[in-house]
Amino acid sequence: MFKSDGWRRLALNAALAMPLSASAAQEPTTARSDELADLVRKTETQASTFMRGDMDKWFGLARIADDFTLMQPFGGEASRGFDGSPERLARLASYFRNGDAKLELVQTYASDDLVVLAMIERQHGEVGGLPNQDWSLRVTQVYRRQAGQWWLVHRHADPLVRDVGLDTAAALARGANLRGR
């Protein structure tokens, strides 16, 4: 069994093996680099628009596939599909306000008809009535080409941008109530 320092050293070595910037992560070797760069820019615009609560504009920018899955940063079961009704967009708009987002691209993976973006969404805003604060998330998004356009088919997001340590991670895995209530 490793001691805590052993795990930290292992994690640090693994992190150092990863690309350190968006430009390093995206060094293109295919002819599709412009298309990937455009998809990353659109993804950043969508994230920023979402954090501002401008859901009508966000939904106009987003292409969400019928078989879309979402693993929300608040945890719980994965959801399937997306309700883009005016009522649902209005509820989302009232929940997210006055924010902004920038993407820190960690890695891209691409084939002819599938793209995976692994990234950190560095964002802030008013969420759920809370004051403006950092809401940065670790995010993986999967896009599939359909009829010449990139459609979002999967999003996984979690708030574990900062190290929470073994005890907190274990408590989260057990479903512990970390609010202290």
C-alpha positions in Angstrom: 0.0 0.0 0.0 1.3 3.5 -0.9 1.6 6.2 1.7 0.0 9.5 0.9 3.3 10.9 -0.4 3.7 8.0 -2.8 0.3 8.7 -4.3 1.1 12.4 -4.5 4.3 11.6 -6.3 2.6 9.2 -8.7 -0.1 11.8 -9.5 2.5 14.5 -10.0 4.4 12.3 -12.4 1.3 11.5 -14.3 0.3 15.2 -14.5 3.8 16.1 -15.8 3.4 13.6 -18.6 0.3 15.5 -19.8 0.4 18.5 -22.1 0.9 21.8 -20.2 -1.1 24.1 -22.4 -3.9 24.3 -24.9 -1.3 24.7 -27.7 0.6 21.7 -26.6 -2.5 19.6 -26.2 -3.7 20.5 -29.6 -0.6 20.1 -31.8 -2.5 19.0 -34.8 -1.2 16.2 -37.0 -4.2 16.0 -39.2 -5.8 18.3 -41.9 -8.7 18.9 -39.5 -6.9 21.3 -37.2 -8.9 24.3 -38.3 -12.1 22.4 -37.8 -11.0 21.4 -34.3 -10.0 24.9 -33.4 -13.4 26.2 -34.6 -15.2 23.6 -32.5 -13.1 24.6 -29.4 -13.9 28.3 -30.0 -17.7 27.5 -30.3 -17.5 25.4 -27.2 -16.0 28.3 -25.2 -18.6 30.7 -26.6 -21.4 28.3 -25.6 -19.9 27.9 -22.0 -19.7 31.7 -21.6 -23.2 32.3 -22.9 -24.5 29.6 -20.6 -22.9 31.1 -17.5 -24.4 34.5 -18.4 -27.8 32.9 -18.4 -28.5 33.7 -22.0 -30.1 30.4 -22.7 -32.0 31.3 -25.9 -28.6 32.4 -27.5 -26.9 29.3 -26.0 -29.5 26.9 -27.4 -29.2 28.6 -30.8 -25.4 27.9 -30.7 -25.6 24.4 -29.4 -26.3 21.3 -31.4 -27.5 18.6 -29.0 -28.1 15.1 -30.3 -31.3 13.2 -29.5 -29.2 10.6 -27.7 -27.3 13.1 -25.6 -26.2 12.1 -22.1 -25.3 14.4 -19.3 -23.4 13.7 -16.1 -24.0 16.9 -14.1 -21.4 18.5 -11.8 -23.9 18.2 -8.9 -23.8 14.4 -9.2 -26.7 12.0 -9.4 -27.9 9.9 -12.2 -26.9 10.6 -15.8 -29.7 12.2 -17.8 -30.6 11.4 -21.3 -31.9 13.7 -24.0 -32.3 17.5 -23.6 -35.5 19.4 -23.0 -35.0 22.6 -25.1 -38.5 23.9 -24.5 -39.0 27.6 -23.8 -40.1 26.8 -20.3 -37.0 24.7 -19.5 -34.7 27.3 -21.1 -36.4 30.0 -18.9 -35.7 27.9 -15.8 -32.1 27.5 -16.7 -31.8 31.3 -17.5 -33.1 32.1 -14.0 -30.6 29.7 -12.4 -27.4 31.0 -14.2 -26.6 34.7 -14.3 -23.8 37.3 -14.8 -21.1 34.8 -15.5 -18.3 34.2 -18.0 -16.2 31.2 -19.0 -12.8 30.5 -20.6 -11.6 27.1 -21.7 -8.3 25.5 -20.7 -8.0 22.7 -23.2 -6.2 19.7 -21.8 -6.5 17.3 -24.7 -8.4 16.6 -27.9 -9.0 13.3 -29.6 -10.4 13.2 -33.1 -11.5 10.8 -35.8 -13.5 11.4 -38.9 -16.8 11.6 -37.2 -16.0 11.8 -33.4 -14.2 14.5 -31.3 -13.5 14.4 -27.6 -12.6 17.6 -25.8 -11.0 17.2 -22.3 -10.9 20.6 -20.7 -11.2 22.8 -17.7 -14.0 25.4 -17.9 -12.6 28.3 -15.9 -15.8 30.1 -15.1 -17.6 32.2 -12.6 -21.1 33.5 -12.1 -24.2 33.6 -10.0 -25.6 30.1 -9.8 -28.8 29.1 -8.0 -29.1 32.4 -6.3 -25.6 32.3 -4.8 -23.3 35.3 -5.2 -20.8 35.4 -8.0 -18.1 32.9 -7.4 -15.7 30.5 -9.1 -17.6 27.6 -10.8 -14.6 26.0 -12.6 -15.3 22.5 -13.8 -13.4 19.6 -15.2 -15.3 18.7 -18.4 -15.2 16.0 -21.1 -17.5 16.6 -24.1 -18.0 14.2 -27.0 -19.1 15.4 -30.4 -20.4 13.4 -33.3 -20.5 14.6 -36.9 -24.1 14.5 -38.2 -25.0 15.9 -41.6 -21.8 17.9 -41.7 -22.2 19.5 -38.3 -20.8 18.6 -34.8 -23.5 17.5 -32.4 -22.9 17.2 -28.7 -23.6 13.6 -27.6 -22.1 13.5 -24.1 -21.0 15.9 -21.4 -19.4 15.0 -18.1 -18.6 17.8 -15.7 -17.4 17.8 -12.1 -16.2 20.5 -9.7 -13.1 18.7 -8.6 -10.7 21.2 -10.3 -8.8 21.5 -7.0 -7.3 18.6 -5.1 -9.8 17.4 -2.4 -7.6 14.6 -1.0 -8.3 11.0 -0.3 -10.6 11.5 2.7 -12.9 13.9 0.9 -12.9 11.8 -2.3 -13.8 8.7 -0.3 -16.6 10.5 1.5 -18.0 11.6 -1.8 -17.8 8.1 -3.2 -19.7 6.8 -0.1 -22.4 9.5 -0.6 -21.5 11.3 2.6 -23.2 14.6 3.3 -20.4 17.1 3.3 -22.5 20.0 4.2 -22.2 19.1 7.9 -26.0 18.9 8.4 
